[in-house]
Amino acid sequence: MTLAEFHASLGQPEPPPGLPPALAALWRDGKGDWDGAHQAAQADEGGDGDWVHAYLHRKEGDEGNASYWYRRARRPFARAPLAQEWDEIAQDLLARIA
């Protein structure tokens, strides 16, 4: 799935089947479902969900919590606009399932 296809899937009522939990979390965030995204990211604790979890807390404005999750994800604290970071995470995760 390409990033454009992933974006297009946001027009559907449910995420594409077979998405890993971190991508499902990002998809839910893209639909405006922060709580659902947060739950899905937590389901992938110790994996890619940590990165999405960090992004979600940064989006929420909780920089302290976001910093913790970026450290767990072994990623630097993001400074890019949120939409850009969302795309970067999606692109990276999609490349791994291609």
Secondary structure by P-SEA (a helix, b strand, c coil): ccaaaaaaacccccccccccaaaaaaaaaaacaaaaaaaaaaaacccaaaaaaaaaaaaacaaaaaaaaaaaaccccccccaaaaaaaaaaaaaaaac
